[in-house]
Amino acid sequence: MRMQDALITQLAAKDDKYAYALAEQIMAESRETDAWYEYVPHVAKLLDHPKSLVRNRAIGILAANAIWDENGSFAPVLQRLLRHLADEKPITCRCCIKALAEVGLAQPRYVPLIVAALDALDAGQYPESMRPLIERDVAEAKRRLAAD
């Protein structure tokens, strides 16, 4: 099995504790080194996974790797990430909002696109109990992006 195939299998493992720990390790390493950046296209495939926990892991890993984008090759991945602002699961939407702030801080060239997408987010599609949380996340992400 190729390394990227094994990585995808492990990140989507049924053992959520193991997969979460692996994702956390990859995110931490990705913030320090570009060793995982070559796997970004493979991790991006998990954005379409039926389990929201797997999508959340992929979102976090992708955001952590945005810092290594030197030539704009992250732009197609960003477009796929932005779709999760309308994810069926509100927790995945919230994960995406926080990840987008990390992407924008790492790559300021993407900030206008991210802010426009955050402005267009419709929190009304989620249960009433989640709307204030999503709105607060959007405000916090926009504050972080404006401060830079």
C-alpha positions as CSV (number, residue, x, y, z in Angstrom):
1,M,0.0,0.0,0.0
2,R,1.3,3.4,-0.9
3,M,2.0,5.9,1.9
4,Q,-0.8,8.3,0.9
5,D,-3.3,5.4,0.7
6,A,-2.3,4.2,4.1
7,L,-2.5,7.8,5.5
8,I,-6.1,8.2,4.2
9,T,-7.1,4.8,5.5
10,Q,-5.7,5.6,9.0
11,L,-7.3,9.1,9.1
12,A,-10.7,7.5,8.3
13,A,-10.2,4.5,10.7
14,K,-13.2,3.3,12.6
15,D,-11.1,3.7,15.8
16,D,-11.9,7.4,16.2
17,K,-9.5,7.9,19.1
18,Y,-6.6,6.6,17.1
19,A,-7.5,8.6,14.0
20,Y,-8.0,11.8,16.0
21,A,-4.6,11.3,17.7
22,L,-3.0,10.7,14.3
23,A,-4.6,13.9,12.9
24,E,-3.5,15.9,15.9
25,Q,0.1,14.6,15.5
26,I,0.1,15.5,11.8
27,M,-1.3,19.0,12.5
28,A,1.4,19.6,15.1
29,E,4.1,18.4,12.8
30,S,2.6,20.4,9.9
31,R,2.9,23.6,11.8
32,E,6.7,23.0,12.2
33,T,7.7,21.4,9.0
34,D,6.5,20.9,5.4
35,A,6.9,17.1,5.6
36,W,3.1,16.6,5.2
37,Y,2.5,19.2,2.6
38,E,3.0,16.8,-0.3
39,Y,0.0,14.8,1.1
40,V,-2.4,17.8,0.9
41,P,-4.1,16.6,-2.3
42,H,-4.7,13.1,-0.7
43,V,-6.0,14.5,2.6
44,A,-8.3,16.8,0.6
45,K,-10.1,13.7,-0.7
46,L,-11.4,13.2,2.9
47,L,-13.4,16.5,2.6
48,D,-16.0,14.4,0.9
49,H,-16.1,11.6,3.5
50,P,-19.5,10.7,4.8
51,K,-18.4,10.9,8.4
52,S,-18.1,14.5,9.7
53,L,-15.4,13.5,12.2
54,V,-13.2,12.5,9.2
55,R,-14.0,15.7,7.4
56,N,-13.1,17.6,10.5
57,R,-9.7,15.9,10.7
58,A,-9.0,16.7,7.0
59,I,-10.0,20.3,7.5
60,G,-7.6,20.7,10.4
61,I,-4.7,19.0,8.6
62,L,-5.2,21.1,5.5
63,A,-5.3,24.3,7.5
64,A,-2.1,23.4,9.3
65,N,-0.4,22.9,6.0
66,A,-1.5,26.1,4.3
67,I,1.6,27.8,5.7
68,W,3.7,25.8,3.2
69,D,1.9,27.1,0.1
70,E,4.5,29.1,-1.7
71,N,3.1,29.3,-5.2
72,G,-0.7,29.4,-4.8
73,S,-1.2,25.7,-5.3
74,F,-3.4,25.6,-2.1
75,A,-6.1,27.7,-3.9
76,P,-8.1,24.6,-5.2
77,V,-8.0,23.1,-1.8
78,L,-9.2,26.3,-0.3
79,Q,-12.1,26.3,-2.7
80,R,-13.0,22.8,-1.4
81,L,-12.6,23.9,2.2
82,L,-15.0,26.9,1.7
83,R,-17.8,24.5,0.8
84,H,-17.8,23.2,4.3
85,L,-19.1,26.6,5.5
86,A,-22.4,25.0,4.4
87,D,-21.6,21.5,5.7
88,E,-24.7,19.5,6.8
89,K,-23.1,19.2,10.3
90,P,-22.8,22.5,12.3
91,I,-19.7,21.2,14.1
92,T,-18.0,20.8,10.8
93,C,-19.0,24.3,9.8
94,R,-17.5,25.6,13.0
95,C,-14.3,23.5,12.4
96,C,-14.1,25.0,9.0
97,I,-14.5,28.6,10.2
98,K,-11.6,28.2,12.7
99,A,-9.5,26.5,10.0
100,L,-10.1,29.3,7.5
101,A,-8.8,31.8,10.1
102,E,-5.6,29.7,10.3
103,V,-5.3,29.5,6.5
104,G,-5.7,33.3,6.2
105,L,-3.2,34.0,8.9
106,A,-0.7,31.7,7.1
107,Q,-1.5,33.0,3.6
108,P,-2.7,36.6,3.7
109,R,-3.4,36.5,-0.1
110,Y,-6.4,34.3,0.7
111,V,-7.9,36.7,3.3
112,P,-10.3,38.6,0.9
113,L,-11.7,35.3,-0.4
114,I,-12.1,33.9,3.1
115,V,-13.8,37.0,4.5
116,A,-16.2,37.2,1.6
117,A,-17.1,33.5,2.2
118,L,-17.6,34.1,5.9
119,D,-19.8,37.1,5.2
120,A,-21.9,35.0,2.9
121,L,-22.3,32.1,5.5
122,D,-26.0,31.5,6.3
123,A,-26.1,30.3,9.9
124,G,-29.9,30.1,9.5
125,Q,-29.5,26.6,7.9
126,Y,-28.4,25.2,11.3
127,P,-30.5,24.5,14.4
128,E,-31.2,27.6,16.4
129,S,-29.0,26.4,19.3
130,M,-26.0,26.4,17.0
131,R,-26.5,29.7,15.3
132,P,-25.0,32.0,18.0
133,L,-22.0,29.7,18.2
134,I,-21.4,29.9,14.5
135,E,-22.0,33.6,14.4
136,R,-19.5,34.1,17.2
137,D,-16.9,31.9,15.4
138,V,-17.4,34.0,12.2
139,A,-16.9,37.2,14.2
140,E,-13.8,35.8,15.9
141,A,-12.3,34.5,12.6
142,K,-12.9,37.9,11.0
143,R,-11.3,39.7,14.0
144,R,-8.2,37.5,13.8
145,L,-7.9,38.1,10.1
146,A,-8.3,41.8,10.4
147,A,-5.7,42.1,13.2
148,D,-3.0,40.7,11.0
